[in-house]
Amino acid sequence: MLEQYFPHGFSAYLTGGLLMGLGVALLYVTTGRLGGASTFLSAVWSYVLQTPFFSQARLTESRNWRTVYAAGMLCGGLIYALADLPREVTAVAHWKFIVGGLLIGFGARLGGGCTSGHGICGMASLSLPSIVMVVTFLGTAIVTALCVSALGV
């Protein structure tokens, strides 16, 4: 029954989860910081924009480690792309990915963090706001998937 959800087995998912957990644990143990990707863009803009929002200490003081953190995520994706690993091909139109990405970005800013920050780091630290956000993320995703499926999209 579960084979339909894991066509390549569990090992890739288990390995990915363990590596993500190790990464955020290493970040926390070595710096005392919780990871997350949604603040990265604002922190990067703080290098070039001097407006009051981008000049906030929380952005200017964290932009160096956030840049390294984001570069690590990009390098991980690049290593995966260069490796000879199984890949799924999608027929989803590019514009749908763009619209979805914009909606996810808006939701991450609205929710005060992204799924990596709340779902991986916040849940690991038993943060109640993160638990509420993850339930909201998942609930919205499930309802959206059911609606899209019912519409035949």
Backbone bond lengths (Angstrom), bond angles and torsions (degrees), N, CA, C in turn:
res aa  C-N    CA-C-N  psi(-1)  N-CA   C-N-CA  omega(-1)  CA-C   N-CA-C  phi
1 M - - - 1.441 - - 1.529 111.62 -
2 L 1.310 118.54 -45.65 1.456 121.50 -178.77 1.525 112.79 -73.41
3 E 1.322 117.55 -16.20 1.459 121.00 -178.75 1.524 111.89 -59.83
4 Q 1.337 117.38 -30.83 1.463 119.47 179.38 1.528 111.22 -67.15
5 Y 1.329 118.02 -27.27 1.457 121.52 179.14 1.525 112.53 -89.37
6 F 1.317 116.72 -20.89 1.462 122.26 -179.26 1.527 109.18 -128.79
7 P 1.338 117.57 71.78 1.465 120.46 -174.03 1.534 114.05 -64.47
8 H 1.300 117.79 -21.92 1.469 121.03 179.32 1.530 111.60 -106.15
9 G 1.316 116.97 15.27 1.460 121.12 -179.70 1.521 111.61 87.92
10 F 1.326 115.52 -179.32 1.456 122.24 -177.09 1.520 113.65 -89.77
11 S 1.323 117.63 -20.06 1.470 120.14 -169.01 1.519 113.63 -60.14
12 A 1.326 119.02 -40.97 1.468 120.50 -179.66 1.525 110.85 -64.34
13 Y 1.331 116.62 -40.44 1.461 120.66 -179.74 1.526 110.99 -69.55
14 L 1.312 115.90 -40.91 1.458 120.77 178.19 1.525 110.49 -64.54
15 T 1.309 116.66 -44.85 1.466 120.88 179.07 1.526 110.52 -62.47
16 G 1.335 116.61 -46.29 1.463 120.13 178.88 1.516 112.22 -60.52
17 G 1.308 116.81 -44.80 1.460 120.82 179.03 1.520 112.52 -63.11
18 L 1.325 115.89 -42.50 1.467 119.39 178.40 1.528 111.37 -65.12
19 L 1.321 117.15 -39.67 1.470 120.17 178.75 1.530 111.31 -67.15
20 M 1.328 117.30 -40.41 1.464 119.17 176.91 1.525 110.61 -64.62
21 G 1.314 116.51 -44.33 1.457 119.93 177.77 1.507 112.35 -60.89
22 L 1.326 116.49 -42.53 1.459 120.84 177.86 1.525 110.59 -62.91
23 G 1.323 116.33 -41.38 1.462 120.52 -179.58 1.518 112.70 -62.95
24 V 1.334 117.40 -48.11 1.463 118.97 -178.98 1.527 110.88 -71.36
25 A 1.327 117.17 -32.49 1.468 119.45 176.14 1.529 110.14 -66.07
26 L 1.319 116.74 -42.01 1.461 121.00 177.92 1.526 111.06 -62.73
27 L 1.334 117.22 -42.53 1.462 121.06 176.95 1.519 110.45 -60.20
28 Y 1.327 117.32 -45.23 1.461 120.90 -177.98 1.528 111.85 -68.23
29 V 1.317 116.67 -44.25 1.471 120.21 -177.78 1.530 111.26 -66.41
30 T 1.322 117.06 -38.51 1.469 119.67 -176.15 1.519 113.98 -85.62
31 T 1.343 117.95 -24.81 1.465 119.10 -176.11 1.523 113.79 -125.81
32 G 1.335 117.61 -17.04 1.460 120.73 -175.25 1.521 112.77 77.33
33 R 1.335 116.95 11.73 1.465 121.63 -177.83 1.525 110.89 -104.84
34 L 1.334 114.29 147.99 1.453 120.53 173.61 1.520 108.37 -94.53
35 G 1.323 116.27 134.05 1.453 120.27 -178.67 1.512 112.03 -78.49
36 G 1.297 114.79 169.66 1.454 122.91 179.71 1.516 107.36 164.80
37 A 1.295 117.29 150.26 1.457 119.85 -172.72 1.521 114.75 -104.55
38 S 1.315 119.55 -19.04 1.464 119.65 -170.25 1.524 113.51 -69.16
39 T 1.304 119.64 -27.50 1.461 121.42 -179.39 1.524 111.25 -82.04
40 F 1.324 116.73 -10.78 1.462 120.47 -178.25 1.522 112.40 -56.89
41 L 1.332 118.10 -46.67 1.461 121.07 -176.54 1.525 111.03 -61.38
42 S 1.316 117.62 -44.87 1.460 120.66 178.31 1.525 111.00 -63.75
43 A 1.332 116.10 -38.96 1.464 119.65 179.19 1.525 110.85 -65.20
44 V 1.316 117.79 -38.66 1.467 120.77 178.33 1.527 110.49 -66.58
45 W 1.337 116.46 -42.05 1.466 118.82 178.31 1.522 110.92 -62.52
46 S 1.322 118.08 -25.40 1.466 119.93 -179.63 1.526 112.08 -66.88
47 Y 1.336 117.81 -16.55 1.461 120.68 174.23 1.524 111.19 -67.18
48 V 1.339 117.08 -34.37 1.462 120.08 -171.32 1.527 114.37 -114.81
49 L 1.314 119.35 -26.85 1.463 121.48 -178.46 1.526 110.08 -101.03
50 Q 1.302 116.17 133.25 1.463 120.87 -177.08 1.530 112.39 -106.02
51 T 1.320 117.83 18.41 1.461 120.81 178.42 1.526 109.26 -66.43
52 P 1.337 117.09 159.97 1.473 119.22 -178.13 1.534 113.64 -55.28
53 F 1.337 117.20 -40.36 1.459 118.77 -179.19 1.522 111.09 -61.25
54 F 1.326 117.80 -48.81 1.453 121.38 -175.93 1.528 112.82 -78.03
55 S 1.324 117.61 -9.00 1.467 121.38 178.29 1.526 112.56 -94.12
56 Q 1.328 117.00 3.31 1.463 120.17 179.14 1.532 110.23 -59.61
57 A 1.305 116.24 141.51 1.467 120.93 -179.32 1.525 111.69 -58.42
58 R 1.335 117.71 -36.64 1.470 119.51 -178.37 1.525 111.65 -62.60
59 L 1.335 117.44 -25.19 1.467 120.52 178.27 1.530 110.99 -90.29
60 T 1.325 116.71 -47.21 1.472 118.87 -176.03 1.524 112.13 -68.93
61 E 1.321 117.28 -32.22 1.463 120.20 -178.88 1.525 113.13 -80.68
62 S 1.329 116.95 -16.11 1.465 119.40 -177.59 1.516 113.39 -110.56
63 R 1.327 117.17 -1.79 1.465 118.46 -172.44 1.514 113.95 -66.28
64 N 1.312 119.19 -31.62 1.469 119.98 -179.76 1.524 111.52 -66.59
65 W 1.325 117.37 -50.95 1.464 118.03 -178.62 1.527 111.12 -70.15
66 R 1.339 117.44 -31.38 1.465 119.16 177.44 1.528 111.53 -67.01
67 T 1.319 116.47 -35.14 1.466 120.61 177.53 1.527 109.87 -65.27
68 V 1.311 117.56 -43.89 1.467 121.65 177.91 1.528 109.97 -64.75
69 Y 1.320 117.19 -41.56 1.467 122.65 178.80 1.527 110.23 -59.90
70 A 1.327 117.16 -47.39 1.460 121.18 179.65 1.529 111.26 -67.32
71 A 1.324 117.36 -38.04 1.469 120.21 177.70 1.526 110.04 -62.17
72 G 1.317 117.00 -36.36 1.465 120.66 176.69 1.519 111.78 -63.63
73 M 1.340 117.20 -39.79 1.466 119.80 177.79 1.532 110.35 -65.98
74 L 1.329 116.48 -41.56 1.464 119.79 178.72 1.527 111.03 -65.38
75 C 1.315 117.06 -40.44 1.478 120.18 178.34 1.527 110.84 -64.51
76 G 1.321 116.98 -38.37 1.465 120.04 176.70 1.512 111.32 -60.87
77 G 1.324 116.88 -43.37 1.463 120.72 177.07 1.514 111.87 -64.71
78 L 1.328 116.61 -39.28 1.466 120.95 178.86 1.525 110.90 -65.47
79 I 1.321 117.06 -43.11 1.466 120.79 178.40 1.530 109.81 -61.27
80 Y 1.327 116.54 -42.65 1.475 120.07 178.56 1.523 110.24 -63.12
81 A 1.333 116.44 -42.83 1.470 120.21 -178.86 1.527 111.33 -63.70
82 L 1.327 116.96 -34.41 1.465 120.83 -178.64 1.526 112.80 -83.07
83 A 1.322 116.70 -20.60 1.468 120.95 -178.61 1.523 110.10 -77.74
84 D 1.292 115.21 156.02 1.463 120.79 178.93 1.526 108.83 -90.71
85 L 1.339 115.41 74.59 1.454 121.68 -177.58 1.527 109.26 -117.49
86 P 1.333 117.47 156.61 1.469 119.21 179.63 1.526 111.02 -61.18
87 R 1.315 115.62 139.92 1.459 121.05 179.29 1.520 109.13 -130.03
88 E 1.302 115.09 144.47 1.454 121.28 174.95 1.530 107.63 -95.86
89 V 1.303 116.52 139.56 1.457 121.75 177.48 1.516 107.54 -105.28
90 T 1.315 115.76 138.25 1.457 120.07 -179.36 1.524 110.75 -115.67
91 A 1.292 115.41 152.42 1.459 121.10 176.32 1.525 110.47 -103.73
92 V 1.324 116.59 9.23 1.462 120.76 -179.40 1.526 108.79 -69.00
93 A 1.316 116.08 133.86 1.471 121.40 -179.47 1.530 110.71 -65.31
94 H 1.319 116.29 146.06 1.469 121.48 -178.41 1.519 111.90 -58.92
95 W 1.331 117.41 -37.06 1.459 119.61 -177.94 1.526 110.89 -62.76
96 K 1.332 117.29 -30.81 1.463 120.05 178.68 1.522 110.72 -69.23
97 F 1.324 116.98 -36.45 1.468 119.79 175.12 1.520 110.78 -65.03
98 I 1.327 116.50 -39.74 1.466 120.34 -179.58 1.529 110.53 -65.51
99 V 1.330 116.92 -47.33 1.462 120.50 178.34 1.527 110.33 -62.35
100 G 1.320 116.98 -43.91 1.463 120.80 178.12 1.526 111.89 -61.22
101 G 1.316 116.51 -42.32 1.466 120.35 178.57 1.516 112.19 -62.63
102 L 1.327 117.00 -41.62 1.472 120.84 177.88 1.529 110.86 -64.41
103 L 1.329 116.40 -41.87 1.465 119.71 178.41 1.532 111.11 -65.78
104 I 1.307 116.87 -39.91 1.465 120.21 178.17 1.523 110.48 -64.72
105 G 1.334 115.93 -43.11 1.470 119.75 177.88 1.514 111.97 -61.13
106 F 1.329 116.77 -43.07 1.463 120.80 177.90 1.531 109.98 -62.68
107 G 1.320 116.58 -45.05 1.464 120.31 179.99 1.518 112.41 -63.97
108 A 1.319 116.48 -37.04 1.474 119.79 178.90 1.524 110.74 -65.13
109 R 1.316 116.77 -40.92 1.469 119.54 178.57 1.521 109.86 -69.26
110 L 1.331 116.70 -41.36 1.457 121.16 179.89 1.529 110.76 -63.97
111 G 1.330 116.66 -39.56 1.461 121.89 -177.39 1.515 114.24 -85.04
112 G 1.319 117.48 1.25 1.461 120.16 178.42 1.513 112.94 71.93
113 G 1.310 117.67 26.75 1.459 120.75 177.42 1.514 111.04 156.40
114 C 1.301 114.55 168.26 1.458 121.15 -176.18 1.529 110.26 -105.94
115 T 1.314 114.81 178.55 1.463 118.80 -179.42 1.511 112.23 -65.04
116 S 1.327 117.84 -31.40 1.466 118.11 178.33 1.522 110.78 -70.56
117 G 1.321 117.10 -40.38 1.463 119.56 179.07 1.511 112.52 -68.93
118 H 1.328 116.57 -51.77 1.465 120.64 -178.94 1.519 111.63 -75.32
119 G 1.338 116.39 -46.39 1.460 120.59 -172.12 1.507 114.61 -73.24
120 I 1.310 117.26 -38.81 1.458 119.32 -177.23 1.530 110.51 -95.42
121 C 1.318 116.77 -55.40 1.465 120.13 -174.74 1.526 112.97 -80.71
122 G 1.330 116.45 -46.24 1.463 119.75 -178.33 1.516 113.03 -64.85
123 M 1.333 116.42 -43.18 1.466 119.97 178.48 1.529 110.65 -65.20
124 A 1.336 116.09 -38.84 1.465 119.30 -179.73 1.523 111.56 -63.39
125 S 1.336 116.19 -30.30 1.463 119.28 178.95 1.532 112.19 -93.45
126 L 1.346 116.39 8.88 1.467 123.57 178.31 1.532 112.49 57.71
127 S 1.327 116.09 36.64 1.459 121.76 178.42 1.527 109.20 -74.66
128 L 1.328 117.04 121.13 1.464 120.93 -179.44 1.529 112.05 -59.92
129 P 1.349 119.47 -45.41 1.473 118.02 177.19 1.537 112.38 -58.98
130 S 1.320 117.58 -36.49 1.462 120.28 178.37 1.526 111.18 -68.17
131 I 1.310 117.33 -39.19 1.461 120.44 178.34 1.528 109.50 -62.88
132 V 1.340 117.15 -43.18 1.463 121.16 177.78 1.528 110.18 -62.06
133 M 1.337 117.41 -42.72 1.463 120.66 -179.63 1.527 111.14 -64.69
134 V 1.326 117.98 -41.44 1.465 120.61 -179.71 1.527 110.53 -65.06
135 V 1.327 117.65 -41.16 1.462 120.62 176.32 1.533 109.28 -61.77
136 T 1.328 117.12 -39.58 1.466 121.34 178.00 1.522 110.82 -65.90
137 F 1.348 117.22 -46.62 1.471 121.05 178.20 1.527 110.69 -56.39
138 L 1.325 114.88 -51.94 1.463 119.31 -176.32 1.521 112.21 -66.17
139 G 1.319 116.87 -42.55 1.460 120.42 178.87 1.522 111.51 -60.85
140 T 1.330 116.29 -44.32 1.466 120.71 178.47 1.523 110.72 -64.65
141 A 1.315 117.05 -41.81 1.465 120.86 -179.93 1.522 111.31 -64.53
142 I 1.308 117.08 -42.06 1.472 120.86 -179.59 1.524 110.38 -65.21
143 V 1.332 116.83 -46.98 1.466 120.36 179.71 1.530 110.36 -62.81
144 T 1.332 117.36 -43.61 1.459 121.26 179.17 1.528 110.89 -61.75
145 A 1.332 117.22 -45.85 1.473 120.51 179.64 1.525 111.44 -61.81
146 L 1.322 117.15 -41.23 1.465 120.69 178.23 1.531 111.14 -64.95
147 C 1.328 117.35 -41.50 1.459 121.15 179.92 1.537 110.92 -66.41
148 V 1.321 116.19 -45.26 1.459 120.53 179.89 1.522 110.13 -63.21
149 S 1.323 116.49 -41.36 1.463 120.71 178.63 1.529 110.95 -64.72
150 A 1.336 116.45 -42.02 1.466 120.40 -179.92 1.530 111.65 -65.29
151 L 1.341 116.26 -30.19 1.462 120.57 178.72 1.531 111.71 -81.80
152 G 1.328 116.16 -7.96 1.454 120.37 179.21 1.515 114.34 77.16
153 V 1.310 116.57 21.23 1.483 120.38 -179.30 1.500 109.68 -83.52
